Amino acid sequence: MIRLCCFLITLLSAPLFSKQRPNVLFIICDDLNDYVSAYDSHPQVKTPNLKKFAQSAVTFKHAYSNNPVCAPSRASLFTGVYPHDSGNLFWQKWYEQKTLKHCKTMMELFVENAYNVMGTGKLLHHERPALYSEFKNKANYGPYWLKDGKTVAHPDVPEPFADIGAIDGSFGSIESAIPKESKTERWFSGDWKSIKKPFNFEGPDRDLTPDELNAKWVAERLKALDKSGSEQAFFMAVGFVRPHTPLHVPQKYFDMFPIDQIQLPEILENDAKDTHYTDVFDSDQKGLKYFDLLKKSYPNWQEGLKAFTQAYLASIAAVDENIGQVLNALDQSRFKDNTIVIFTSDHGWNMGEKDYLFKNSPWEESGRVPFIVRAPQIAKAGSQAQHPVSLIDIYPTLVDLCGLEGDNRKNESGVKLGGFSIRPFLENPQSMEWQGPKGALTMIYAGPHTGMDPDLQHWTWRTKDFRYIRYNNGQEELYDHTKDPRELTNLAKNPEYAQIKAELKEDLISFGQFDFSKPISSPKKKTVVVKKNSAREKKDGEYWKKNYFKNNPSADANKDGKLSWKELNDHKKAK
């Protein structure tokens, strides 16, 4: 009786909705830059399913991450709160953070509005399955390569890049690593840290990759909902991990991109010379370190970057097929004409531009994300919108399009939504007018020495035609995208652009309410003691080469008493 009364109270207090409320299918990839069909990106991308989807949707050509690292980007996206408003600047768990723990995720607001909320895969970086009516699989970056009981990089990846580790230091096809005789090496699958079970990739009954499992679950769930006859509106989210490292996908996707035909992005010699990233970060910053190690692992850096790019393109092709399975299931159901579909990524990825190989940079490659929205009866299908938007705008857009009621804050300690509905650009993609800002704001975390003070971080402001970057030491970069879409020339010190730079800086300060007059304390420099087998020696790769030579003297092919990296790599391949 008590349960019945509680149910009736809940039912009577819940908002009344028509049966025509739109469903939502939200698809997000991990670490995917603009290497997607419908974008002026890499000429060899193969994403036929996303290309077809874009023909039924609006493609946003200038969409950006607000914090290009997995955890803070997703925390901001799903709570709808800017990093500078919440103080959640980097890797803190959002549900423990002093501000965001008082805010509702979009999933919670959909539940409150009587939606059936389902999810699977990598959505929030720090996931909470209780947010959903139904949640299937947590994030799984596998399969991983195990050797002698340890998770290591793919055996085809040379040192010292392989020594980065089994996640960021690994790329290669799954089949190419299947050992013929060894019983101490094989594929395993599991979550980020723990290994759960062997991964069998042989035969017709092979195991599915995590992305394949999630695509299959979503497709089957949509079919089941279709047959059920249920009229309850749903919010369904699926997070695919590729092309996040390790870049392990089936060989058939690698075959789509022959290594000798890989095209590299335009990378000028000394391209980073007029930038200021190395003024605020040392060489241990991952993007700088990874590119340096990649160069040291191959006879020439182009060869190494081609190998990595091949794996990245193969991973995108693989995830596009998974996305196609999900979209086909939706389009074959009764939900097709009443479901909003959003496709995006948490941030991009630099592919060697400015000597940088990673996310978390202030430049276009790291900040820009693919963003394609289908909204039946609202969006102008097959169009492109040029006005800058960012991931922060997704939450308020869904509130608008789905007519969600209620406050996004749990209490007065929460923060209101920071973004704005993109409806004006869905209805008229050529419009440059909306209630939101004229630029997109992105933050780069400056490090623990700044605390959680937004004024002491690095910021970039992207308008349709310009990118302005302001580092916390006062250094600046400015790029004119009307003439320089690849951001090859920093114009910050060009007097012809002084007025434009000043206006962009003022817009940035005004929008974020920043105080850039605060003094900053320099991060503590690491003290390095140079000695045999020192950390510095390991860092530049010579330690690994020296140790390999000691254990494999026959690797010295020309018998000159010295081991080159080419000799080391050739010897490893011949073993």
Sequence and secondary structure as in RCSB ss.txt:
>XXXX:A:sequence
MIRLCCFLITLLSAPLFSKQRPNVLFIICDDLNDYVSAYDSHPQVKTPNLKKFAQSAVTFKHAYSNNPVCAPSRA
SLFTGVYPHDSGNLFWQKWYEQKTLKHCKTMMELFVENAYNVMGTGKLLHHERPALYSEFKNKANYGPYWLKDGK
TVAHPDVPEPFADIGAIDGSFGSIESAIPKESKTERWFSGDWKSIKKPFNFEGPDRDLTPDELNAKWVAERLKAL
DKSGSEQAFFMAVGFVRPHTPLHVPQKYFDMFPIDQIQLPEILENDAKDTHYTDVFDSDQKGLKYFDLLKKSYPN
WQEGLKAFTQAYLASIAAVDENIGQVLNALDQSRFKDNTIVIFTSDHGWNMGEKDYLFKNSPWEESGRVPFIVRA
PQIAKAGSQAQHPVSLIDIYPTLVDLCGLEGDNRKNESGVKLGGFSIRPFLENPQSMEWQGPKGALTMIYAGPHT
GMDPDLQHWTWRTKDFRYIRYNNGQEELYDHTKDPRELTNLAKNPEYAQIKAELKEDLISFGQFDFSKPISSPKK
KTVVVKKNSAREKKDGEYWKKNYFKNNPSADANKDGKLSWKELNDHKKAK
>XXXX:A:secstr
 HHHHHHHHHHHHS    TT  EEEEEEESS  S STTSS  TT   HHHHHHHTTSEEESSEE SSSSHHHHHH
HHHHT  HHHH   SSS GGGSTTGGGB  HHHHHHHTT EEEEEESSSSS  GGGSSEE        EEEETTE
EE  TTS TTGGGG TTTT B  SGGG  SS SSEEEEEESSS EEEE   SSTT    HHHHHHHHHHHHHHHH
HHHT    EEEEEE  TTSSSB   HHHHTTS GGG       TTGGGG  HHHHS TTSHHHHHHHHHHHTSSS
HHHHHHHHHHHHHHHHHHHHHHHHHHHHHHHTSTTGGGEEEEEEES   EESGGG EES  SSHHHHB  EEEE 
TTTS TTEEE S EEGGGHHHHHHHHHT  S SBSSTTS    S   HHHHH TT    SS SSEEEEE   GGG
TT GGGSEEEEE SSEEEEE TTS EEEEETTT TT  S  TT GGGHHHHHHHHHHHHHHHT  TTS       
      TT HHHHHTTHHHHHHHHHH GGG TT SS   HHHHHHHHHH 
